[in-house]
Amino acid sequence: MSVTTAPSGRAAAPPSPGPRVYHPTVARLTYGALLGRRRALLLFGLPLLTLIIAGAVRLLGGADDSTANDVLQGFGLSAMVPLVGVIAGTGAIGPEIDDGAIVYLLAKPIKRGTIILTKLIVAIGVSLAFTAIPVLLAGYILNANGQNVAVAYAIGSAVACVAYSAIFLLLGVVTRHAVVVGLVYALVWEGAVGNVVPGARKLSVQQWALAVAQKFAHGDVVSSDVGLTASVVLLAVVTVAATWFAARRLRSLKLAAEE
């Protein structure tokens, strides 16, 4: 086995590892913050409410594809998913910035991009666990996955979780009122305006997720106002852009602390 040598005859230094996208210590701290007592109650409460509603609707009306679609979209995708996204996304970093604990994390030799990516991965994981799985179970309760509605909405919820986590993580970095702003966005824009105003629907994460869900559902029970290709591109652009801006903003927070 040959060894590459430098011009001076010494062995060349091994190539430095690429940038890390996940830091276990940061992840452990973030999980601890997200699954604390207050947030855990909300994270468990919303999926539980979804399952209770699904069970009540099934007992009162029986299995029906249209009803399942109305419940999974009207409450699951348009309310529960963005609300869990607010809790997970803002909670992944917002409290650390509010109480000043982020300064100690920034003092460590960890790249700011690694911090943001790690927190985003944790937020996505928590969001998926508390939205996609309950939506899947609710779909099976409502209509035993008729027309593949349960699986379709679970997949739609999963892709929405990724975008919401990035958006609300960014809010947690740029404003101290991230929860309030996130709730307004989730309830007003995604929950109301995005369902009523035709033009606004095309700028709604919910509609982009519905386009993905529509791809996996059978028949025309699930529909979206945005095409699948455009939805996938917009979901990717929003996720990447929000993550990049969050990392950029975090670098400026370090500079401010040093001053």
Kinemage of the C-alpha trace (Angstrom):
@kinemage 1
@onewidth
@group {chain A} dominant
@subgroup {mainchain}
@vectorlist {calphas} color= white
{ca met a 1} P 0.000 0.000 0.000
{ca ser a 2} L 1.621 3.232 -1.139
{ca val a 3} L 1.715 6.370 1.028
{ca thr a 4} L 1.429 9.786 -0.540
{ca thr a 5} L 4.301 12.013 0.514
{ca ala a 6} L 4.737 15.737 0.502
{ca pro a 7} L 7.555 17.355 -1.534
{ca ser a 8} L 9.727 17.463 1.605
{ca gly a 9} L 9.512 13.687 1.947
{ca arg a 10} L 7.113 13.722 4.886
{ca ala a 11} L 3.870 11.843 4.719
{ca ala a 12} L 1.035 14.081 3.579
{ca ala a 13} L -1.633 14.884 6.148
{ca pro a 14} L -4.856 12.944 5.692
{ca pro a 15} L -7.682 14.909 4.099
{ca ser a 16} L -9.813 16.749 6.628
{ca pro a 17} L -13.312 15.366 7.111
{ca gly a 18} L -16.166 17.183 5.435
{ca pro a 19} L -18.507 19.456 7.363
{ca arg a 20} L -20.719 17.658 9.865
{ca val a 21} L -24.461 17.941 9.468
{ca tyr a 22} L -25.367 16.286 12.776
{ca his a 23} L -23.924 16.818 16.238
{ca pro a 24} L -25.016 14.255 18.892
{ca thr a 25} L -24.603 16.614 21.855
{ca val a 26} L -26.635 19.366 20.206
{ca ala a 27} L -29.263 16.789 19.260
{ca arg a 28} L -29.490 15.454 22.807
{ca leu a 29} L -29.939 18.948 24.243
{ca thr a 30} L -32.575 19.757 21.633
{ca tyr a 31} L -34.536 16.572 22.291
{ca gly a 32} L -34.461 17.379 25.997
{ca ala a 33} L -35.804 20.885 25.366
{ca leu a 34} L -38.561 19.709 23.004
{ca leu a 35} L -39.748 16.823 25.130
{ca gly a 36} L -39.875 18.779 28.366
{ca arg a 37} L -43.044 18.751 30.420
{ca arg a 38} L -44.952 21.684 28.876
{ca arg a 39} L -44.136 20.980 25.248
{ca ala a 40} L -44.621 17.249 25.701
{ca leu a 41} L -48.188 17.845 26.849
{ca leu a 42} L -48.931 19.803 23.686
{ca leu a 43} L -47.087 17.355 21.451
{ca phe a 44} L -49.022 14.405 22.855
{ca gly a 45} L -52.301 16.291 23.177
{ca leu a 46} L -52.734 17.306 19.534
{ca pro a 47} L -52.287 13.793 18.051
{ca leu a 48} L -54.507 12.353 20.791
{ca leu a 49} L -57.219 14.869 19.922
{ca thr a 50} L -56.915 13.888 16.259
{ca leu a 51} L -57.424 10.208 17.107
{ca ile a 52} L -60.375 11.017 19.360
{ca ile a 53} L -62.024 13.059 16.605
{ca ala a 54} L -61.390 10.281 14.085
{ca gly a 55} L -62.905 7.694 16.426
{ca ala a 56} L -65.959 9.847 17.134
{ca val a 57} L -66.559 10.527 13.438
{ca arg a 58} L -66.231 6.829 12.620
{ca leu a 59} L -68.700 5.832 15.366
{ca leu a 60} L -71.225 8.461 14.329
{ca gly a 61} L -70.986 8.247 10.553
{ca gly a 62} L -69.281 4.985 9.639
{ca ala a 63} L -66.454 4.540 7.137
{ca asp a 64} L -66.523 7.022 4.269
{ca asp a 65} L -63.728 8.155 1.961
{ca ser a 66} L -65.008 11.703 1.606
{ca thr a 67} L -65.432 12.141 5.360
{ca ala a 68} L -61.960 10.744 5.984
{ca asn a 69} L -60.531 13.211 3.480
{ca asp a 70} L -62.375 16.121 5.145
{ca val a 71} L -61.130 15.218 8.625
{ca leu a 72} L -57.539 14.449 7.632
{ca gln a 73} L -57.256 17.617 5.583
{ca gly a 74} L -59.444 19.969 7.621
{ca phe a 75} L -58.013 19.085 11.017
{ca gly a 76} L -54.931 16.939 10.458
{ca leu a 77} L -53.029 18.646 7.657
{ca ser a 78} L -54.344 22.183 8.048
{ca ala a 79} L -54.299 22.416 11.856
{ca met a 80} L -52.436 19.683 13.733
{ca val a 81} L -49.431 19.408 11.417
{ca pro a 82} L -48.539 23.138 11.346
{ca leu a 83} L -49.233 23.497 15.083
{ca val a 84} L -46.869 20.645 15.917
{ca gly a 85} L -44.433 22.260 13.489
{ca val a 86} L -44.623 25.500 15.477
{ca ile a 87} L -43.922 23.664 18.742
{ca ala a 88} L -41.041 21.618 17.334
{ca gly a 89} L -39.499 24.224 15.038
{ca thr a 90} L -39.515 27.201 17.388
{ca gly a 91} L -38.837 25.050 20.454
{ca ala a 92} L -35.690 23.611 18.901
{ca ile a 93} L -33.792 26.886 19.286
{ca gly a 94} L -36.061 29.744 20.380
{ca pro a 95} L -35.889 29.153 24.161
{ca glu a 96} L -32.080 28.954 24.050
{ca ile a 97} L -31.933 32.352 22.360
{ca asp a 98} L -34.501 33.874 24.731
{ca asp a 99} L -32.709 32.835 27.920
{ca gly a 100} L -29.197 33.427 26.553
{ca ala a 101} L -28.129 29.767 26.754
{ca ile a 102} L -27.317 29.845 23.033
{ca val a 103} L -24.169 31.851 23.879
{ca tyr a 104} L -22.642 28.828 25.615
{ca leu a 105} L -23.425 26.629 22.621
{ca leu a 106} L -21.954 29.155 20.207
{ca ala a 107} L -18.783 29.264 22.307
{ca lys a 108} L -18.127 25.619 21.444
{ca pro a 109} L -16.084 24.726 18.338
{ca ile a 110} L -19.198 23.712 16.396
{ca lys a 111} L -20.038 25.184 13.024
{ca arg a 112} L -23.191 27.268 13.013
{ca gly a 113} L -24.498 25.351 10.039
{ca thr a 114} L -24.068 22.096 11.971
{ca ile a 115} L -26.071 23.513 14.875
{ca ile a 116} L -28.926 24.534 12.604
{ca leu a 117} L -28.932 21.277 10.629
{ca thr a 118} L -28.878 19.195 13.796
{ca lys a 119} L -31.753 21.126 15.307
{ca leu a 120} L -33.664 20.882 12.034
{ca ile a 121} L -33.195 17.108 11.933
{ca val a 122} L -34.434 16.819 15.516
{ca ala a 123} L -37.424 19.085 14.826
{ca ile a 124} L -38.326 17.065 11.739
{ca gly a 125} L -38.020 13.786 13.643
{ca val a 126} L -40.248 15.008 16.475
{ca ser a 127} L -42.778 16.450 14.017
{ca leu a 128} L -42.931 13.216 12.045
{ca ala a 129} L -43.486 11.152 15.178
{ca phe a 130} L -46.323 13.358 16.392
{ca thr a 131} L -48.055 14.026 13.052
{ca ala a 132} L -47.442 11.493 10.281
{ca ile a 133} L -47.995 8.453 12.507
{ca pro a 134} L -51.194 9.803 14.152
{ca val a 135} L -52.532 10.878 10.746
{ca leu a 136} L -51.894 7.373 9.417
{ca leu a 137} L -53.696 5.823 12.391
{ca ala a 138} L -56.577 8.300 12.100
{ca gly a 139} L -56.942 7.448 8.426
{ca tyr a 140} L -57.209 3.751 9.222
{ca ile a 141} L -59.765 4.485 11.944
{ca leu a 142} L -61.866 6.618 9.595
{ca asn a 143} L -62.012 4.388 6.526
{ca ala a 144} L -59.496 1.530 6.862
{ca asn a 145} L -57.264 3.253 4.276
{ca gly a 146} L -59.934 3.238 1.606
{ca gln a 147} L -58.684 4.833 -1.623
{ca asn a 148} L -55.249 4.777 0.068
{ca val a 149} L -56.269 7.981 1.878
{ca ala a 150} L -54.523 7.162 5.174
{ca val a 151} L -51.165 6.457 3.532
{ca ala a 152} L -51.498 9.447 1.202
{ca tyr a 153} L -52.145 11.896 4.034
{ca ala a 154} L -49.381 10.377 6.152
{ca ile a 155} L -46.921 10.998 3.307
{ca gly a 156} L -48.325 14.486 2.751
{ca ser a 157} L -47.971 15.233 6.467
{ca ala a 158} L -44.376 13.980 6.392
{ca val a 159} L -43.287 16.302 3.588
{ca ala a 160} L -45.147 19.201 5.214
{ca cys a 161} L -43.264 18.507 8.469
{ca val a 162} L -39.944 19.056 6.718
{ca ala a 163} L -40.951 22.459 5.333
{ca tyr a 164} L -42.725 23.597 8.505
{ca ser a 165} L -39.777 22.603 10.694
{ca ala a 166} L -37.412 24.703 8.569
{ca ile a 167} L -39.783 27.687 8.474
{ca phe a 168} L -40.466 27.723 12.205
{ca leu a 169} L -36.826 27.050 13.077
{ca leu a 170} L -35.975 30.173 11.087
{ca leu a 171} L -38.621 32.121 13.013
{ca gly a 172} L -37.053 30.905 16.246
{ca val a 173} L -33.753 32.442 15.176
{ca val a 174} L -34.967 35.763 13.784
{ca thr a 175} L -37.590 36.819 16.341
{ca arg a 176} L -38.245 36.499 20.059
{ca his a 177} L -41.955 36.233 19.263
{ca ala a 178} L -41.533 33.131 17.114
{ca val a 179} L -44.381 31.198 18.743
{ca val a 180} L -46.863 34.043 18.256
{ca val a 181} L -45.772 34.660 14.663
{ca gly a 182} L -45.793 30.923 13.990
{ca leu a 183} L -49.304 30.516 15.389
{ca val a 184} L -50.572 33.404 13.295
{ca tyr a 185} L -48.998 31.877 10.206
{ca ala a 186} L -50.266 28.378 10.988
{ca leu a 187} L -53.819 29.315 11.932
{ca val a 188} L -54.459 32.346 9.738
{ca trp a 189} L -52.458 31.693 6.593
{ca glu a 190} L -52.335 27.909 6.427
{ca gly a 191} L -55.594 27.229 8.250
{ca ala a 192} L -57.844 29.975 6.890
{ca val a 193} L -56.442 32.072 4.043
{ca gly a 194} L -54.772 29.107 2.362
{ca asn a 195} L -58.090 27.277 2.255
{ca val a 196} L -60.269 30.170 1.095
{ca val a 197} L -58.341 32.608 -1.095
{ca pro a 198} L -57.548 30.980 -4.488
{ca gly a 199} L -54.290 32.867 -5.085
{ca ala a 200} L -53.008 32.234 -1.564
{ca arg a 201} L -53.479 28.492 -1.941
{ca lys a 202} L -50.571 28.329 -4.342
{ca leu a 203} L -48.301 29.771 -1.632
{ca ser a 204} L -49.453 27.348 1.055
{ca val a 205} L -47.347 24.475 2.375
{ca gln a 206} L -50.603 22.640 2.974
{ca gln a 207} L -51.493 22.748 -0.737
{ca trp a 208} L -48.003 21.616 -1.717
{ca ala a 209} L -48.305 18.686 0.690
{ca leu a 210} L -51.763 17.905 -0.696
{ca ala a 211} L -50.267 17.640 -4.176
{ca val a 212} L -47.875 14.983 -2.883
{ca ala a 213} L -50.714 13.206 -1.068
{ca gln a 214} L -52.811 13.296 -4.236
{ca lys a 215} L -50.073 11.380 -6.052
{ca phe a 216} L -50.385 8.455 -3.630
{ca ala a 217} L -54.186 8.456 -3.220
{ca his a 218} L -56.445 6.478 -5.504
{ca gly a 219} L -59.204 8.200 -7.419
{ca asp a 220} L -59.912 11.902 -7.006
{ca val a 221} L -60.772 12.026 -3.303
{ca val a 222} L -57.603 14.050 -2.550
{ca ser a 223} L -56.974 17.174 -4.622
{ca ser a 224} L -54.686 20.193 -4.660
{ca asp a 225} L -54.638 23.529 -6.448
{ca val a 226} L -50.912 23.173 -7.189
{ca gly a 227} L -49.248 20.697 -9.549
{ca leu a 228} L -46.999 17.962 -8.198
{ca thr a 229} L -43.775 19.164 -9.842
{ca ala a 230} L -44.256 22.756 -8.712
{ca ser a 231} L -45.138 21.566 -5.200
{ca val a 232} L -42.012 19.420 -4.840
{ca val a 233} L -39.803 22.243 -6.117
{ca leu a 234} L -41.425 24.808 -3.809
{ca leu a 235} L -41.157 22.503 -0.786
{ca ala a 236} L -37.460 21.966 -1.493
{ca val a 237} L -36.749 25.664 -2.126
{ca val a 238} L -38.537 26.821 1.024
{ca thr a 239} L -36.810 24.191 3.173
{ca val a 240} L -33.325 24.940 1.855
{ca ala a 241} L -33.802 28.720 1.894
{ca ala a 242} L -35.167 28.776 5.450
{ca thr a 243} L -32.328 26.562 6.680
{ca trp a 244} L -29.701 28.709 4.966
{ca phe a 245} L -31.118 31.951 6.364
{ca ala a 246} L -31.324 30.440 9.845
{ca ala a 247} L -27.646 29.447 9.724
{ca arg a 248} L -26.702 32.884 8.412
{ca arg a 249} L -28.645 34.612 11.164
{ca leu a 250} L -27.073 32.388 13.811
{ca arg a 251} L -23.617 33.532 12.678
{ca ser a 252} L -24.650 37.134 13.263
{ca leu a 253} L -25.869 36.243 16.754
{ca lys a 254} L -22.332 35.071 17.579
{ca leu a 255} L -20.911 38.388 16.428
{ca ala a 256} L -23.413 40.289 18.513
{ca ala a 257} L -22.508 38.258 21.600
{ca glu a 258} L -18.829 38.957 21.114
{ca glu a 259} L -19.469 42.670 20.922
